[in-house]
Amino acid sequence: MRRAWIPLYRGLQEGHDHDRRLECVHEVEQALLTNRGIADAAVVGFPDDVYGESVVTFVERPAGSPLTIEDVIATAQGRIAGYKKPKHVFLSMTSRETVLARS
């Protein structure tokens, strides 16, 4: 599957290392993909007034999967640092390639 990455807004503003940010995104995606109810995951940063930036996750689940937002957050718990845990989760049964192709 083709991987896409959207630059993390605050990190680029502050001049943080681009490669390190990619590693963090990849680490979160790989942690989430350990859950069999997650077909694919994409992680982006989003500006946050309190923390500077928060983790937003888009998760594709297989048709009929009972996966919940709480399941996604629980999957991240204990696998990655707390500050990397998704603060916002969007669930979809549509491939992100399909979504990107329609935009």
VENQUIJO-V6392 format. One record per backbone hydrogen bond with DSSP energy under -1.0 kcal/mol. CO is the residue of the C=O (numbers start at 0). NH is the residue of the N-H. If there is no record, write none. Layout:
co = [CO/CO]
nh = [NH/NH]
This chain:
co = [7/8/9/10/16/17/18/19/20/21/22/23/24/25/26/27/28/30/31/34/39/41/43/45/47/53/54/54/55/56/57/58/59/59/61/67/68/69/70/71/72/75/75/80/81/87/89/91/94/95/96/97]
nh = [11/12/13/15/20/21/22/23/24/25/26/27/28/29/30/31/32/33/34/37/59/57/55/53/51/45/86/87/43/89/41/91/38/39/64/71/72/73/74/75/76/78/79/83/84/56/58/60/98/99/100/101]
